[in-house]
């Protein structure tokens, strides 16, 4: 019954929080500047490994959106990205060389930091290849958006992860650190997405896009999950369950409107994974076996990615800005654009 289900979710949430509290011991502080965090700062949390190529633009993008401080876990990078991060004045950095998989794919580490530093702040939790955009984001930054959400009693904003890709083989999408990756890989699928509601925690579950059509056509239920909750007004009682796809308490998963109601404001995470380094990274991830609970289901995905795929089709659409994402109903504005 409903009460029993709620009780089980409550126990699960407490277990995940306890797990994160224990895993905090795996984090070694490298450069802690958390004393500079102001009361109203929007904070960003991320776990990275060998992302030196993407980090300069990643930080620039979120600084432009108004992020006040970055709290980042480096999981044993060997490309110098950790040293670069340690030098940034608005970045606090922790390092660990323990297993990413055994830390719930980094979520235990981030939960520990969210518990310690995120409570009472609006927090963005993303990967280094995810760039958040939302209606009017270029003029109205995260501080204004979160103030608007708070005034309406809203604690979270959902987003669709939109896979971007180049025209031609992925390995040809050469990219220089600091450049906008969307300029190199600006194409996306307009159609071919499906959504179902998960009864257990009340969240929507979205799949589809280029990875689904290329790698999971015969097993669409195995396709990557695209719905995320990257922006939350954090509380120490909160925890992400499966990456940022869903969270507890379950009320955080209500990022969509009931039938007949005004759609809630939502964003899009521009997923810039498919640059020139993607085939080599896929081969390395296949060897490490750290990215999926059952890596055997993704063996073909790794194999196909290693072979330098071309996602582009004549139906591919070139990204030109948030306005078209609104028109295509890949994001929603609610009353946010009303002045």
N, C-alpha and C positions, 0 to 999 in steps of 0.2 A: 504494500500500500504506500501512499504518498509519505506518511510519517516515517515509515521504515526506510524509504529511499532517501529522505532528507537526513535521517540519522546516519546512514552509511556514508553519504557525501561529507557530512561533518567530520566523521572519523577519518575519512580519507584526507581531508584538508589538514587536519591536525597531524597526521602521520607525515605528510609531505613537508609541513613546516618543521617538524622535528628532524626529519631527514636532512633538510637544508641547514638547520642549526648545527648538526654534526659535521656536515660537509664543509662548513666555513673554515675548519681547521686546515683544509687543503690549500687555502688561499694565502699567498705571501704578498704582503704590501710592498710595492715597488716605488710608487710615487703617490702619496696620499695628500690631496689638497682639499679635502672635504670641508675644512674650516672656512673656506671661501664661499660655501653654498649659502645663498640668501633664502629667507623664508619663503618667498614666492617663486623661486627658480623652478623652471621645468627641467627635469633631470632625464638623462638618457643612459640606459643600461644595455651593454652588449658583451657578448663573448666572442673572441676572435682568435684566429690562428692563421698566420702567414697571409695577412691582408694588407701588407705595406702598399700594394698597388692601389687599392681602393680607399684606404683610410684618409688621404688628404681631401678628396672631394666629399667623402662621407661626412667628415667633421664640418667642412665648409657648408654643405647643404643644411645640416641641422643647426649650425650657428645662425645661418640666415633665417631659419624658422623661429629662432629665439630660444634654443636650448641654452640653459645657463651653466650646466656642468655635465661632464661625461664620466661615468663610472664603468670601467672596462676591465674584463678579465681576459688576460692573454693565456692561451692554453699551449704554451711551449713553442711559440713562433721561432723560426730560424732565419727569417728574411729581414730582420732589423726593424720590423714594424713596432715591436715592443719598445725599443730604444727611442724611436721617434715619438711614440705616444707619451713616454715618460717626460719628454721635454715640453709638452704642450701645457700652457698655463691653466687651462680649464679642464684638464683630464686627471682623474685619479685612477691609478693602474694597480691591478693585482695580477699575480702570475701563479700558475700551477702547471705542473707537468703530469698530473694524474689523469686518469681515463675520463675523457669527455662523455663516453657512453655510460659509464658507471655513475656519473653525476647527472643522470637524466638529460643527457645531451646538453650539458651546461646549465640547465635550469636550476639545479640545486645551488650552484654558486651564485647565480643571479638572484635567486630568492633570498639567499642570506644577505646580499647587499641591499636588496629592496627592503627587507625587514629592518636593516640597520639605518639606512639613509633615506629610503624612499617614502616612508610613512609621512603623510601630511603634504606630499608634493604630487603634482601631476608628473607621471613618469612615462617615458617612451622606452619600450623594450623591443629592439630590432636586431637583425643581423647586419653585417657590414655591407652586404650587397642589396639592402632594402632601403629605398628612399621614399619617405612618406610624403604624399601630396594630398591635398583636400581642397574643397571649393574656396577659391580666393586666397590660397596660401601665400602667394607672392606679395600681397598687400597686407594681409592680416595674419600675423604670426601666431605661434602656439600660445604665448601669454594671453593674447586677446581671445583666441578660441577657447582656451580652458576657463578663462573668467566667464565667458558666455555660457559654457556648459555647466559650470558650478552654480551660476545664478538660476539655472533651470533644474537643479537637483540631479544632473546627469553625472555619473562617475566614470564613464568610459566611452571610447569611440572605436568602432570596428573598422576594418579595412580589408579589401580584397587584394591579395598578392597577385600582381599582374606580371607574368613572365614577358620580358623584353628580349629580343634577339636581333642579330644582324641579318642583312640580305647576303646570302652566301654562306660558305662553311664558317663555323664558329671560330676556327683557328685564324681566319683572316681578319677578325675584328680586333686589330691591334689597338692598344690603348695605352696612353701615357698617364702616370700618376698626376692627379690634380685636374685632369680634364673631366668634363661631364660624360659619364658612361652612356647616357641616353643618346648622345650625338653619334656614338659608335654602334649602338644596338637599339634602334628606335622603333622596331616593328613589334606588333602584338596581334593576338587573335581576338577578333570582335565577338565571334560566336563559338559555340562548343563548350559551354559551361553548364553544370547542373548542380542543384542545391537540394538538400534534404534537411529536415529538422531532426536533431538528435534528442530523443525523448529524455534520456538519462539526465542531461544537464541543461537542456533547453536551448542549446546553441544551434545555429545553422552550420551545415557542413557542405562546403563548396569544393568542387573538383572540376577538372577540364583544362583547356588551354593547350599550348603546343607540346608540353611534356606528355600529356594524356594521349594526344593523337599520334605522337611519334613513338612512344615507348610502352604505352599501356592500352593500346587499341583493343586487345583481346582480353584484358583484365582491367576494365575501367575502374573497378572498385579499389584497385591498388594505386591509382593515380595520386600524386601529391595533393595534400590538402591546401586550399588557397585562402580560406577565411582566417583572419587573425584579429586579435584585440591588442594593438600596439600601444594604445594610449589609455592610461588608467590613473585616476586619483587614488593613490595607493594607501593602503591600511595594513598594519602588521598582521591582520587576520587573513589577508588575501594570499593566494598562491596560484601560479599558472600550473595547469595539469599536463597538457600535451603541447610542448613548445608554448607559443602564445595563441594557439588555436582555441583553447578554452581555459576557463579559470574557475576557481571556487572562492567565495560562495557563488552558487549558480546564477544568482541575479546579475553578475557581471557579464554573463553571456547574452543578455538581452540587448543586443546591439541592433536589433531589427524591430520594426513596428508591427503591432497587431493588425490584422486585416481591417482595412478601412481607415486606419489612422495615418497621420502624416509620417512619412518615412524619417527616421532619425538621421542626423548628419553622419556621414561616413567618409572614409578616405580610401586611397589606393596606395599600396606599397609597390613602387616600381622595382621589380626584381631584376637586378643587373648582373646575374650570375654568368650569362653566356657571352663572355669576352674571350679573347684569344687564349687565356690560360685555362679555360674550362676543361678541355680534353685532358690535359696533364693532371689537373686537380682531381678529375674523376678517377683516373687511373690510380692516383695515390690514395684517394679515399677508399677505393675498392680494396687495396692492400691493407689499409689500417683497420677497416671494419668498424669504424667508430660512429657512423652516422645513421644507422638504422637498427632497430631492435632485432629484426630478422633480415640480415643483409642478403640472404639467398633470394628473397623476393625481388631484390633490386639488382641482381647480377647482370641482367640484360641491359638495364638502364645504364649501369657503369660501363658495360662493354660498348653500347651504342654511343655514349658520350665520348668515350676514348677514341672512337673512330671518326671524330670531327664532323658531326652532323650539320645539315643545313635545314633550319626550321622554316625558312621562308617559302610561301606559296603565293600565287596571284591574289588570294583572298586576304593576305596579310595587310594590316593597316598601320600606317606610320603615325607615331605619337606626336601630337602637336600642342598638348597642354591639357590642363584640368577641365576646361570647358567641354571638350569633346567626351571626356570620361563621364561627365554629368549627362550629356546628351545621350550617350550610349547606355545609361543607367548602370554603369559600373561603379559609380559612387552616387551619394545623395547629399542634398544640401539642407533638407528640412527647412527650418525658418532662419537658418544661419545667414543667408544672403539678404534677408529682409532688413532694411535700414529704416 
